[in-house]
Structure formats: C-alpha cells, structure tokens
Amino acid sequence: MTEIERILSTGQSARDDSVEPVSPSELATVWTHVGWPLPPSYCEFVGLNGLAELRINHRVLNPTEIAENLPYVDTTKYIPFADNGCGDLYCWVRSSDKEPSVVFADHETGEYIDDADSFSVWLANNRFQQPMTPNPSFER
C-alpha cells in the first residue's frame, strides 16, 4: 500500500460521488501549462479519485483549478494545489525535488509560510481521522 492509499483509507470516509476521476491527459495538460511536473503523490491522489474525498480539512484543487489559481501566487516560486475557502492557498515550492515542500500563501499579507515537507505529509495532516463528535458539555 502506498502512502497516499494509506492516508485515504485511514479513518472514516465521506465521498462526493459526483466528482469525476482526473484523467492522465488532464494532468499532462496542466504540466504543460504550468511548465513544471506535478508531484507524483498528487498525481496518485487524483488518479485514485481523492478529489471526491470530503474528509480533508482544505479543498484540494483539480488540475484545471491549479491553472486558474496561478495568477494569485508568485509562479516563479510556487504552484497552488489547495485552498482554505478564505482566499488563501497551499502551494508547492517550485524545485527539482520529486516531492516538493508545501507553503501556505496568505493572500492578505502576501507571506508564504512553510507548512509541510511534501504533499503526502500535508494530506496526512489535513485528513480528518475521526468523526467529529459533539462536545457533551456544550449546552444549547
């Protein structure tokens, strides 16, 4: 079992069955547009239809959305792959590393903050492992 398979199989799952798997040709188109090979872990993730998994803290972008979000980051250094729903992006650091590190791109400050050593580490850190349970001390 690969690391991505392990992450996706850990804990409870919730899936959006309307999400279509990403084809190799879609990945190839983005590689060409971006001018940089997407990390193998991301390619495996979308190939396993990981984009349909809802139990991830932040929304992982599909290849088309990666291209659409390029104007919002310094593309000489970063490639966006996820968003937090508030305008901020998670990006790979452009490098020759097969599995590049991840930064958080704060859209308000323009800062890029180190976040994870790789997409696999980022994904493991952002995958909900246990179902959320109500706080018994919370009163309505």
N, C-alpha and C positions, 0 to 999 in steps of 0.2 A: 504494500500500500504506500502510495506517495504521500508527501507531507500535505498537499492540497486535498487529496482524498481523505486523509485522516481528519483534517480540520472540518471539512464539510460533513463528515459522518459523526463528529463529536457532538454530544448534546442533542437537544430536541430540534427538529427541523420544521420549518413552515415555508412552503413554496408557492410561488405565483405561477400556476400552470399556463398562463397566457404568454409568458416570456419565452421567446424562441431561442434555441441554441445559436451561438455565433459560429458562422462557417469559417473555414480556413481562408476563403477568398476575402471575407470581410477583414480579417486580421491582416492579410497581405496588403490590402488597400490602405489601411491605416499605417502600416510600417512604411509604405512608400510615401504617404502624405507627411508623416512625422519625420522621416529621414533617419530613423533610429529603430532598431529591433526591440519590440516589446518583450519584457521579461518572460522566460519560459513558464514561470509559475502563474502569471496572469493568463497566458495562452492556454495552459492546462485548466485553470479555473473556469474560463469562459467555455472551453471545449466540453467540460463536464456540466455545463449549464448552471454554473454557480451564480450567474446573474439572477436566476429565479429564486435563490435562497433569500428569504426575508429576515432571517435572524442574524443579520450583520448590522452593527451599530451605525455604519455610514453606507451610503449608496455607492456601489462600485459602478463606474461608467462603462457603457458598452463601447466598442471601438468607434462608432460614429460620434458618440458624445465626447470621447477623448479629443477627436479632431475639432469639434465645436468649441471646446473649452481652451484650446491653445491660446487664443488672444488674451486670456486672463492671467497668464503666467509668463515669466521670462523663459521663452522656449530655447534660448541658447544654453540654459542650465537645467530646465525642469520640464517634465511631461505629466500632465494631470491624469489621474486614474480614478478618483473618487471625490465625492463632495459630502459636506455635512448638513446640507439643507439650509445653510445660513449664508451662502456665498463664498465660503472657504473651500479650498481644495486640498486634497492629498496628492502629492506628486512624487514621481521617481526622479532621482537626480541623474541627469544625463552623464553617463560614464561608460567606460569599456567593460565594467563589471557585468557578468551574465545576469546576476540578480542585484540590481542597484538598490541603494538605500532609499528611504522614504522621508519626505519632509511635509510638514503642514504649512500651507500657504495661507496666511491670514490676509484676507482681502482688505481689511480696514487699515492695518499698519504697513502692509507690503512686506512683512517679515516672512522668512522661510525658516521654520524651526524643525530641527532633527526630530524624527518621530519613531522610525523603526529601521532595522538593519536590512530588511527586504520586504517584498510584498507578502510572502508567506508569514513572516513574523507579524506584519501589520494585520493581516487577515486573522491570524490566531488571536491577536489582542482585541480584535473588534467583533469576533463571533460570539454571540450570546451562547453560553454553555448550558445554563439552567433556565427553565421557565421563570418568569418574574412572578413572585408570589406577593399577595397583599401584605402590608405591614399590619400585624394583629393589633398594634397599639394605636393605629390610626382610627380616629373617630369621625364619623360623618355627621 
